[in-house]
Amino acid sequence: MKKLINNVDDVIADALKGIELSDDNVRVDHEHRVIYRAEKTRQGKVAVISGGGSGHEPLHGGFVGVGMLDAACAGQMFTSPTPDQMLAATSEADGGAGVLHIVKNYTGDVMNFEMAGEMAADSGVRVETVVVADDVAVQDSLYTAGRRGVGLTVLLEKIVGAAAEEGRDMDGVLEIAHRVNAGGRSMGMALTSCTVPAAGKPTFDLPDDEMEIGVGIHGEPGRHREPLSSARDIAKQLVDPILHDLDFTGAPCIVMLNGMGGTPLIELYLMYGEVVRLLDDAGITIARNLVGNYITSLDMAGCSVTILKADDEILALWDAPVKTAGLRWGV
Amino acid sequence: MGRVNTNQSASVATLVEWLHQFGSLVEQNKGYLTDLDSAIGDADHGSNMARGMTAVLNQVADPGAADALFKKVGMTLVSSVGGASGPLYGTFFMRFATGLGDGTEVTPEALVSSLRAGLDGVISRGKAELGDKTMVDAMTPAVVAIEGSVASGESLADATRAGAEAARRGRESTIAMVARKGRASYLGERSKGHQDPGATSTTYLFEALAASLDGV
């Protein structure tokens, strides 16, 4: 394992120091490992907070700032944060109008946020939760953990953050959150595994001539493995299941081509070109796009595609000013 | 073996010894648990549980009353483990605590009902059922075995030994299962053939309980 670290046990604490030093717009509670906006939530604004395992940067800490999140809890590597972190973030970020928790649908994240929500309710803060579940690689079923929350989380945090910034009340913010959640789908693939520092070796072995289709964002293996093929074929393998799952025609769409952390931008742009070709053929209108590393899996090579069926209101919220380390425009 | 001793209680000191034994088993098998988790999860079960049990064992030097001790154990695991294991093991011990009473001796009946409360807590928190390839597949048979043994008048030592044996069988049964809960469920059929890491650490929990009560 070759990593820019001092000690495997200090990776997250050391990174949080760097995050704080790199951005005047945020402050860090190192004890609870929570990243906040530098300024307190203004009274009457719904606070939007998220959190999850570390290793997905810029998600979530890189999306704290005006127009997006109010706070983000950093868990251990690929491990959900704990309820006491979320409770601290909820209490500190509350501006009197309630706190929305954005949770990726992973068993641990859901349980920890659920416990935090129970504790916060005891202290009188209104907490609402939206669980993002957009990964079409996973069969949706009442009898399983359901679909994973992956790429759509980035788009949802931006759009919902803008709705809260505009001053909408909790019901209004929740309505947008549910609409975005219902209209977005993702699918990912990996060219390599990733290496969790504490494990010291790749999470799974993937030969040079093979790839994993349908991966999540934690180095867990995907749905199936097959021989490596061309970008054109891979794009089809990612886009087809998404289009099969939801009809995206007749609406302006937001498309994200996301890198897993270990793939050069030139390959991500190449893949984006292939995705656009397929969407054009399918008669889908791309109104906005995002290409880059936004929800990563440490040093995994690979990419994911997210498509969100938007409308004029969602597009306006997407275009609203945002000032974070990970996304910045209009300011 | 087969001693009939329904009056024998477990002291808080014995229950603290249980936590020490569990912590040792987790620490010794940290790499193994993480390897199991690498195959069907995200390669952190060993390190997460070891971090949690280290935090727990730092707080048991002056145990006090049984219920308060195990409530603290549960809270500590919730706040130090993270992932799914933190809320699940944390809920187990917090619910286990509620049946123990505020004394320093725990009767076999109270221990059994507390273990059942802990199991019920795990099931309601994680919403897993038997056969989903989770810790429930080791914990349920272990608790059922201990309940049955105590009900038929066996000593706590014998009952918990039967519990550990049942946990081991439950753990082995997870190998053939297709995961329906937790991160392994995303693998579908590919999760078959792998032993569940949560059922493995749960087996240590019951082996540790039997070891701490052995000869008491």
Boltz contact constraints between the chains, C-beta under 6 A:
constraints:
  - contact:
      token1: [A, 75]
      token2: [B, 82]
      max_distance: 6.0
  - contact:
      token1: [A, 76]
      token2: [B, 82]
      max_distance: 6.0
  - contact:
      token1: [A, 78]
      token2: [B, 42]
      max_distance: 6.0
  - contact:
      token1: [A, 79]
      token2: [B, 44]
      max_distance: 6.0
  - contact:
      token1: [A, 79]
      token2: [B, 82]
      max_distance: 6.0
  - contact:
      token1: [A, 79]
      token2: [B, 83]
      max_distance: 6.0
  - contact:
      token1: [A, 80]
      token2: [B, 82]
      max_distance: 6.0
  - contact:
      token1: [A, 80]
      token2: [B, 83]
      max_distance: 6.0
  - contact:
      token1: [A, 82]
      token2: [B, 79]
      max_distance: 6.0
  - contact:
      token1: [A, 82]
      token2: [B, 82]
      max_distance: 6.0
  - contact:
      token1: [A, 82]
      token2: [B, 86]
      max_distance: 6.0
  - contact:
      token1: [A, 84]
      token2: [B, 79]
      max_distance: 6.0
  - contact:
      token1: [A, 107]
      token2: [B, 84]
      max_distance: 6.0
  - contact:
      token1: [A, 107]
      token2: [B, 182]
      max_distance: 6.0
  - contact:
      token1: [A, 108]
      token2: [B, 83]
      max_distance: 6.0
  - contact:
      token1: [A, 108]
      token2: [B, 84]
      max_distance: 6.0
  - contact:
      token1: [A, 111]
      token2: [B, 84]
      max_distance: 6.0
  - contact:
      token1: [A, 111]
      token2: [B, 87]
      max_distance: 6.0
  - contact:
      token1: [A, 112]
      token2: [B, 87]
      max_distance: 6.0
  - contact:
      token1: [A, 115]
      token2: [B, 87]
      max_distance: 6.0
  - contact:
      token1: [A, 138]
      token2: [B, 186]
      max_distance: 6.0
  - contact:
      token1: [A, 143]
      token2: [B, 180]
      max_distance: 6.0
  - contact:
      token1: [A, 144]
      token2: [B, 180]
      max_distance: 6.0
  - contact:
      token1: [A, 144]
      token2: [B, 185]
      max_distance: 6.0
  - contact:
      token1: [A, 145]
      token2: [B, 181]
      max_distance: 6.0
  - contact:
      token1: [A, 145]
      token2: [B, 185]
      max_distance: 6.0
  - contact:
      token1: [A, 196]
      token2: [B, 43]
      max_distance: 6.0
  - contact:
      token1: [A, 198]
      token2: [B, 47]
      max_distance: 6.0
  - contact:
      token1: [A, 199]
      token2: [B, 43]
      max_distance: 6.0
  - contact:
      token1: [A, 203]
      token2: [B, 38]
      max_distance: 6.0
  - contact:
      token1: [A, 203]
      token2: [B, 43]
      max_distance: 6.0
  - contact:
      token1: [A, 218]
      token2: [B, 42]
      max_distance: 6.0
  - contact:
      token1: [A, 220]
      token2: [B, 42]
      max_distance: 6.0
  - contact:
      token1: [A, 220]
      token2: [B, 183]
      max_distance: 6.0
